[in-house]
Amino acid sequence: MYSPEVTIIAIPPQDFWGATFILGLLLATGLIYLAVSQPGKPYRAPAWESLSPLALAIIIPLAILWVALFLLAVWAAFWATYQLLQPHAATSSPQTSGLGALGLGTLLAGLLGAPFVIWGTVLKHRTVGFQKEGHLTDRISKAVEQLGAEKTVKRAGSEETLPNIEVRIGGILSLERIAQDSTAYDYGRDHVRCMEMLCAYIRENAPASLAPEHPNPADGLDKSLDEIRESARKVLLWANELPSPRVDIAMAIKVIGKRSSAQLAIEKRAGFELNLSRTCLQRADLAGFEFANANFGQSRLEGAFAKNTNFRGANLRRVRLSRASCVNANFDFAKLEQTDFTYAICDGASFSECQFSYTAFIGSQLKGADFKFLGNPSPRTVAVNRAYFIDPYLESAKLSGGTRESILFAFMRSPSHQGSATKYLALRDMAAPKPFCEDAALAKCFGDASVTLPETLSWPKHWPAFALSDGAFDTEWRKWQASPDTYTPPDPPK
């Protein structure tokens, strides 16, 4: 019967401990590097200058272990060399006297030279870092030069200097690449600079002063309703004929608006906010862009396409958004003082806790929009000072918060228009505005006991007789919309 032979390889104790020392050194070195590096960031040097307390708690014991292992390895190498040079070593085997001496000498030389190799690697790394910084500076300087490129064009026997659009677009794309590389490789140090340059480029090359001028209906809210409506209709026709931004401006705004989540995190740490105030972005494509906390003060955005755009916390004071498409846009916590939404399409937009002051929604389409007014917490605090809704389309919209005096509604005289414009409207946690203080109007709306009604009105049969929670309110509201004729409100909790 065949029996396999088993070969046993014996490892001398000194070789075992030597290998253990080397593996320990390598493991400690790798753990120290990971402790001072940022996981998930490729090609990044250790962040020696900005270690967190947790990283220090890891690196200090590992550094002590590394030094102990290194000193122990050096001591073992010297001790083995001393033993090899003793008189009895001459009678040892050739492996011990010849090859052993060569191995010990190589190990000793490697251990003694390790600190110098590590220091040389650090110096080389710093040199490469300085070279990268110089190269990045050259790239930024070249991109800035491209942003100011011009060309001479001959027309009708005369020469005219015009912006070199092709070269400028190249500069804009270069700044975009620099910002992306900076985010990935040097903690975003140059990302903010690139965004500042692009914002400045837009402000200088597309100022609001160059925008085609037209009377603003929001400036005449003290006039009669007929005059306001006539002015709004003129703006509607005028906005449809506006030109789009120049190609380089459109490219710059796209680069700014399409910043990644990593870039946004860098801006948040640096406290940086986009400054696009007093710019002309009429009919600009802003769909899906990120403009949270950006400053658009006194800018011209008539006819802009801003579907799914994030304006959360943005400064939109005295901004004209006439005929803009803001479907599902986020305006939560935005500053909307004297902002004009005349004939804007804001279906599904969110206006939670905005700062309203003479904000005009004239002929605005607000289907499914969500408004949560701040109200006036104290007599001296004016959080809401007139939000004007004139001929709005509010089907399936939701209004909550505020006071009856802070929201001014005016509907077209046609009862059929008012009925269709307020169909499925929801009222919550507020005093019912005057246009809805009629039995016929309330029958087309949904609410709960958080709404204050005049004593002259009877409680709508389909309204719950108690205040619902946020989730329960939305659920019951949807049930009522699905089947208004058969809907039965829930019973009060016991």
N, C-alpha and C positions, 0 to 999 in steps of 0.2 A: 504494500500500500504506500502510495506516494505521500511523503510528508514534506511540506515546504520548509526551506531553511530560513531562519530568522537571523538577520544581521543586526547586531547591537553596536551602535557607535557611541563610544564613551567620550564625553566632553570634559576636559580637565577643568577643575574648579577655577583656576586662574582665568581661563578663557571665558567661562560662564560669567564670572563677576565683571570681567572687562567688557563683555558685550552688554551686560546690564547697565554699567556706567554709561556707555555710549548711547544706548536707547533712552536712558533717563535724561541725559543732556538734550537729546533731540526732542523728547516729549515736553520737557520743561520750556525749551525755546519756543516750540510751536504754541504752547498754551499761553505764554507771555505775549506772543504776537497777536493771538486772537483776542486777548484781554484788552489790548489797546487799539484794536482795529474795529471798524464798523461792519458787521456781517451784512452781506448782500450788496456791498458797494465794491465793484470790481476795480482792481489796480489802484487801491488807495493805500497810502502809507499810514503807519500807525499814528494815531492822534496823540502824540506825546504831550502836547501843550494843553490839552483839554480833557483830562481823564476824569471820569465820574467817580464818586466814592465807591461804588460797587467794583469798578475796574481796579481801583487802587487796592481794595480788599483782596482781589484775586492776584494782582501782579506782585505785591510785596512778598507774600509767602513763596510764590513761584520763583521770584528772583533770588531769595535766600536759598531755596532748594537748588537752583541752578549753580550758584556760587559754591555751595557745599559739595555738590557732585563734581564740579570742575576741579576743586582743590583736592578732593579725594582721588580723582583720576590721576592728577599730576603726582600726588604722593605715591600712588600705586606704581606708576611708571618709574619713578626714581628708586623706589624700593626694589622693584624687579631688576633694575639695572645694577643696583648695589649688590644684590644676590648673585647676579651673573658674573660680576667682577671678583667674587671671592675665590680663593685658591681651589676649593673643592669643585668649582664650576668647570675647571679644565678637564676633569674626568667624566663630565656629563656627555650626553649624546650629541652628535653633530647638529641635530635640530635645535638643541638648547644653546649650544655654544656659537653656532653660526647663524642659522636662520632666526633663532630666538633673539640674538643680539640685534640683527637687522630689523626685526619686527618691533622690538622695544624702542629702538632708536627712532623708527618712523613714527610710532605712537607718541613718543616724547616730543619730537619736533612738531607734530601736528597739534598737540595740546598747548605747547608754549606759543605756537604761532596763531592759535585760534583767536585770541583777543585782537591781534593786529589785522587778521582777515575780516573780523566783524567790523572793526573801526573803518577799514578801507571800504567795505560795502556801504556803511553809513555815509561816508564822504561821497562816494559815487552816486548814491541815491539823492543826496542834496544837490549835487551838480546837475543831475538829470532834472530835478525839480526846478532849479534856476533856469535851465535851458527851456523847459516847458513854459515857465512864466514869461520869459522873453519872447517866445514864439507866439503865445497868446496875446501879449501886448501888441506885437506886430500885426496880428490878425485883426484886433480891434481897431488899430489905427488905419489899416487898409479899408475896413468896412466903413468907418466914419468918412474917409475920403470919398468913397463911392456914394454915400448918401448926399453929397453935395455936387455930384457930377452934373455938368451942363454940356450942351452942344449948340453949335451955331447953325442956323437954318436960313437959307436964302429964299426970300419970297418977294416977287415983283421987284427985283433989283435991289432990295434992301436986306440986310442981315438982322436976324432976330435970335436972341439967346433964349433957349428953352431948357427945361430939365431933361437930362438924359435918363429916361424912364427905365430902360433896360439895365443900365449900370446901377441905378439906384435900387432896383429890385434885387440885384446881386448882392449889394451891401446889406439889404434887409434880411435876406436869406443867410448871409454870413453871420449876422448878429444872432439869428435864431439858432444856428449851429453852435456858436460860441456859448450861448446861454444853456443849451442842452449839454454840451461837454462840461461846462462848469458845474452843472447840477450833478453830473455823474462822477466827476473826478476830483473836484477841489471844493466840495461842500457849498457850491453855489455862490462863491465869492464874487464872480463876475456876472451872474445871472441878473441881479438887481440893476447893475449898471447898464446892461443891454436893454432891459425894459424901460429904464429911464430915458435912454437915448431914443428908443422907438416912440415913446410917448411925446418927447420933445419934437421929434420929426413930424408927427401928426399935427401937433399944436402949431408948429411954424408953417407947415405947408398946406394945412386945411383949417385955417382959423374960421371962427364963426362969423367974422366980419365979411368974409367972401360969400356967405350963403345968400341965395336969392331971397329978398325981403318980401314980407307979406304981413298985413295986419293980423295980430294974434287974437282970436276970440276970447281967450282967457284973460286978456287985459281989459275987457269991457264987460265984466260980469255984473257991474252995477247998472248996465243998460236994461232996456226992456227985453223980454224973451223973444219978441219978434226980431229985434235988432241982432241979438246974439245968434239966433238961428240963421238969419240971412248971412252974417259974417262967417258962420261955420260952413255953410254950403259953398261959399266962395273958396274957402281954404281946401275943401274936399277936391274941387276941380283943379286948383292950383297944385296941390301935392302930387296929383297923378302925373304931372308933366315934369317933375323934378329930374335932373340928371343924376347918374350914379357917381360915386367918388372916383377920382383918378386911380389908375391901376396900382401905382405904388402905394397910395394911401390904403387901398383895399387890402393889399398884401401885408402892410404893416399892422393893420387892425386884426387881421387873421392870425398873424404870428402871436400877437399879444393875447387874443381871445382863446387860443388853443393851448394854453400852458398846461403842463401835466400836473398831476397831484403832487409830485415831488417838488416841482417848481413853486407851486402854491404854498407848500409847507415851508420852503425857504423864505418866501416873502412874509409869511406870518411870523417866523422867528425874527426876521429883520425889522418888522413893523413897517413894511413897505406897502403903499397903496398906489394904484394907477392914477395918474393925473391926466385926464383927457378933457379938462374943462375948457370951455369956450372954443370948441372945435365944431367943424361942419362935417357931419356924417350922414347927411340926407341920403336916403335910399341905400344906405350901407347894408351889407349882409352881415348880421351879427348872430345868426342862428346858432344856438347851442354854445355860445361863447361864455367864458367865465369872467364876470365883471363885479364880483362881490366886493363891496366897500370901495369901489372905484369912484373917482370924482369926475362927474360929467357936468358940473355946474354951468348953466347958461349955454349949453351946447345945443346944436340944431340936429335933431334926429327925425325930422319929418319923413315919412315914408320908409323908415328903416324896417328891415326884416329881422325880427328878434324872437323868433319862435324858440321856445325852450331855453332862452337866455337867462342867466343868473345875475340879477341886479340886487341881490340881497344886501341890505345895508348901504347901498350906493347913494351917493349924493346926486340927486336929479333935480335940484332946485332950479326953477325957471328954465327947465328943459322943454323943448317943443317936440312932442311925439305925435303930432297930427298925422293921421292916416298910417301910423306905424302898425305892423303886424306883430303883436306880442302874445301870441297863443301859448298858453302854458308857461309864460314867463314868471319868474320869481321876483317879486318886488317887496318881500317881507323886510320890515324894519328900514325901508328906504326913506330918504328925505324927499318928499314930494311937494314941497311948498311952491305954489304957483306953477306947477307942472301942468302941461296941456296935453290931454289925451283926446282931443277932438277927432271924432270918427276913427279912433284907433280900434283895432280888433284885438281884444284881450280875453278871448274865450279861455276859460280854465286857468287864468292867471291868479296868483296869490298876492293879496295886499294885507298881510297880517301885521298889525301894530306899526303902520307907517306914520310918518309925520305929515299930516295933511294940513294945508293952509291955502285956501283959495285954489284948490286943485279942481280942474275942469274936466268932467267926463261928458262932453257934449256930443250926442249922437254916437256914443261909444258902444261897441258890441261887447258885452260882458257876460255872455252865456257861460254858466258854470263857474264864474269867478267867485273868489272867497275874500270877503272884506271883514277884517276884525279891527274896529276902531278903538283907539286908546281911551277916548273920552277925556274929560278934564278932572284930574284927581283932586285939585283944589282950586278955589276961586282965582288964585294968582298964576296958576299953571294952565297954559293953553296948548294942549296936545293936538286937539282937533279944532280948527277954526274955519269951518265951512268947506265941505267937500261938495261940489256942485254936480248933481246928476241931472242933466237936461236932455230929455228924449233918449234915455239909455235903453239898451236891450238887455234885460236882466233875467232871462229865462234860466231857471235852475241855479241862479246865483244864491249866495249866502251872505247876509248882512248881520253882524253881531257887534255889540259894544256901542259906545258913543251915547249921545243924547239926541233928543228930537231936534234941538236947536243947532246941533253941529253938522247936520246933514240936510242939504237943501235939494229937494226933488221938484222937478217940473216936467210933466209929460205933455206930449202933443194932445190937442183937444179931442182927438178922435178916440172914443171909448174902446173901439176895437183894437187900436194900436196899443193902448195901455194894457189891455187884457192879455194880448200876446206877448208883450214885452216883459211882463212880470209873472208869467206862468211858472208855477213850481218854485217861486222865490221862497227862500227860507229866512226867517227873522228870529234872532236869538239874543238874549241878554241885553236888551235895549228897550228904549221907548219907541213905540211904533211911529215912523215918520208920518207926517200928515197925509200924504197921498194914499196911504194904506189904511187910514182910520175910517174905513167904511166897510160895512158887512160884505158887500160885493167884492171889494178888493181883497179882504182877508180870506174869502173863500178860495181864492186862487193861490194863496200863500200857505206856508207851513210854519208853525212855531210851537212854543211850549210856555209854561208858566213863568219863565224868565223874562218874557216880553210884557211890558206895561201898556195896557190899552186904556183908552178913555172910558169913563164910566157909562157913557151913552151907548157903547157897543156891547153886543152879546158875545159870549165866548164861542169861537168857532167849534163846531162839533168834532172836527177831525184833529183838533189840537189837544195834546195830552194836558191834563189838568195839573201837572207837576213839572218841575224842572228836570230835564234829562241830562245825563252825563254826555260828554263829547261823543263817545262811540255810539251810545244809544240814540242820541239825536240824529246822527247821520244815518243809522240803520233804519229808524222809523221814517225819516224823510224819504229815503229810497223806496220803502214799502208804499208810502202814500203816492209817490210819483208813478210807481208801477201800476197802481190800481186805485185812483182817487175815489171812485164810486163805492167800492167795497171795503175800503180801509177802515179799520176800527182802532182807535188809539189804545195804548196799553193802560191797565189799571194802575193807580198809585201804589207804591210799595207799602207794605204793612209795617 
